[in-house]
Amino acid sequence: MIWFFTPYSFNGKLFDAYDQYMKLIVNTKDWAAFTDGDTLFFHPDFGDVIRKYTQTYPDTGIFVCFANRSGTRKQLYDEKLCEIDSIKYNFLIADHLRKNNQGKSTSIDCLVSGFLMVIQRKTWEIIREDVRSRVKNCFLLGVDYAIAASVLKHGMSVRRMDSLIMLHYYRFVEGCPKSRGIK
């Protein structure tokens, strides 16, 4: 089963929010899909798409996807999308990926942005304490990187679901992330 959550922390401690949601999941084989509050999927069957990836690559540490805006270059489908505000254009990209990249996945060997992170409960149990120690002085920012770092440290993979892209608002008014040195 996959549980879908949009974590929110009233005290700004995002790790605590992730942890509280993970505690709701009893079965260690179940997955949690965490999305940021400023994202949206373009197709209503996004859950089926994610489920197929978890079934095809069951040993993955975390799954991520493409976005129009991201702090991580390997999650950008096209850097030009950062400046395009047409939701219709973004939908056409999503439709193209859906039709042409079904089941394709790319292993990512770097820290990732957390606008969508799909993680299994058993993985959370393995990395939880390491992530907690990494983010003890963090609030909202850095939790996603800490999760990815811990997954990689424990020898697990980070995989991008290449047929899935999300619209991510991510500081659209403030400017494209590439001007702030994305990785």
N, C-alpha and C positions, 0 to 999 in steps of 0.2 A: 504494500500500500504506500501511497505517497500522500503526505500531509502538506497542505499549502498554507503558508503563514506570511504575513507582512509584519515583522517585528517592530515594536515601538517601545521606547523607554521614556517614561515621564521624568526620570532622573538623569537621562543622558547616558546611561550605561548599557550600551547595546549588547555587550557580551551577556549580561544578566538576562536580557530579553530573549536572546537566542537560547540560552540555557533553560529558561523557564518553559519555552515551547518544546525543547527536546525532552524535557521531563514528562510531557504529556504523551509521548510516544513510548509505549511499553514494549512492543516487538522490536528487537534489535535489527531485524531484517527490513523494517520499514524505513522509508526515506522522508526527509523534510525538504521542501522547496521553499527557500526564503527569498522573498522579493522586496526590493525597496518600495517605499510608498510613492515614488515618482516614476514608476514604470508601468508599461502595459504590454500585453501580448497582442499580436495582430490577428491571430486565428483562434477560434473557440476550442479547438481540440489540442491546445498546448499541453494539457495533462497527458493525453495519449502519446504525444511526441516524446515527452520527458520519460514516461513509463517505458517506451520502447528502448530508449537509450539505457535506462537502468537495467533492463533485462539483457540487452546486448553486451554491456560492459559492467557486469555486476561487481567487479573488484575495484571500481573507480573510487578514489578518495572524495573528490567533489566534481560535480559537473557545473559548467558555466555555459554561456551562450554569447552570441554576437550582440552588439548594441550600436545604436547610432552615435552614442556618446559614452565614452569610458575613460577612466584614468589608466587603463592598460591597453596598449596598442594591439596586442594579440586578441583582444575582444572587440576591436573595431572592424566592422566589415569593410568600411571605406572611410578614410579620414574626411572626405568631402561631406559625408552625412552630418558631421558636427555642425555645419553651417546651414544645412537645408532644413527649413521649418515646415515643409509640406508633409503632413501626415499621409497624404495619398502617395507621395513619392516613396516614403518610408514603407508603406504597405506593399508597393510594387516590389521593393527589394525583399521584403519578407516572403512574398508570394514566390519570387524567383528562387530563393533559398529553399523554401518548402518543397518546390517541385524538382529542383536539380541536385539537392544535397541530402536527400532522404537517407538517414542512417549513417551519414558520414560524420566522422569525429576526428578531432585533432588533439594530440597530447600537448599540453602546455607546461613548460618547465620554469615558469616564473610566478611571482605573486599575481593575484587576480583581483579585480574589482568585484564587489559583492552585490551588484544590482540584482543578480539571480545566482544563488548558490544552492545546489541540490546535494545533500549529504545524508548518508545512512546513519541511523542511530548508533550502530556498532562502531562506526568511524568516530562519531562524536565522543563516545566513551573512551576511545584510545587517545584522542587529542585534547580532550577537555582541559585537563590540568595544565598542559603545556600552553594552550591558548590563554587560559586564565592568567598565567604568570606573564605572558607576553603583553597582555592588555591591562595590567593592573593600574597603570596610570593613564589609560586611554578612556575616552568616552565614546563618541560616535565614530570618529575616524580611526582607521587602523585595524579594526576588528576583522574585516575581510582579509587583509593582508596577513594577519596573525593566523587565521584559520588555514589559509593556503600554505603559509610557511610551515606550519605544524604538519599538515598533510604530507608535504614534500619531505620534511625531516623524517617522517615515519615510513618513508619508502612507498607511499601511495601516489597514485597519479591524479593529476588535474586534467580533465578532458573538456574540450569545448564541443557542444552540440552544434554542428555546422549547418543544420537545417533550421535553426531557430534564432531569431533576432528579436530583441525587445526595443521598444521606444523608451528611451531613458532621458528624462528632462535634464538632469545633471547640469545645473548651473547654466542653462541655455542663455539667459539674459546676461550673465556675467562673462560669457565668452567661452570659446572652445577650449577643452582641456589641453590640447597640444601645446598651447602657449604657456602651460604651467609645467612642462617637462614630463609628459607621460612616458611610461616604460614600454 
